[in-house]
Amino acid sequence: TWHDAKKMLTRGDGYFVCREGKILGILMAAGGQLHALASCVPGGGAECIRALAQTFRWESILLEVASTNDRAIRLYEKLGFGQVGLRKNYYQNPKEDACILRKEWEI
């Protein structure tokens, strides 16, 4: 929503990832944690993660994803993230858990 976008831009943790004038994705991240990622084109999610890692040079990136979001989990695992935890009944749907994933880099 516009309200969410305005808060994100005010805090300074929202980023557009572009290549050759096209938006690949939009992400929200701060302090080594990826809070949200929206891919705008096929393959945009992977490009956003790579851009995040190259831009901030964090030692690791931590994120949470719904345990039922198999597509996102496969993408993050393909990019080298591993599961480090599980939050039971995390989302509004009380039966949905959140997988906690982390990727570490040598800086």
C-alpha positions, 0 to 999 in steps of 0.5 A: 500500500502507499502507506507502507511504501511511504513508511519504508521510504521515510525510514530509508530501508527501501531499495529499487534494484534496476538494470538497464532502466528496468526495475528488477525488484523492490526490497526492504532491508536493514542491519543484515536482515531482509524484511521484504522482497518483491520481484518485478520480473522473472529472475528478479528476486535472485538479482535483488539478493545479489545486489543486496550482498554486493552493495552492503557487504554484510557478513550475513543476511537473515530472512524469514519466509512462510514455510509453505512458500516452496518457491521462495525457499528453493530460490533462497537455498539455490542462492546459498541460504540455509535454514537456521530456525523455525517460528511456529504459528508465526503468520496470521494463519495460525497453522503457518510457520516461518522458516528462518534462513541465513547466508554468510559471506566472507568479506 
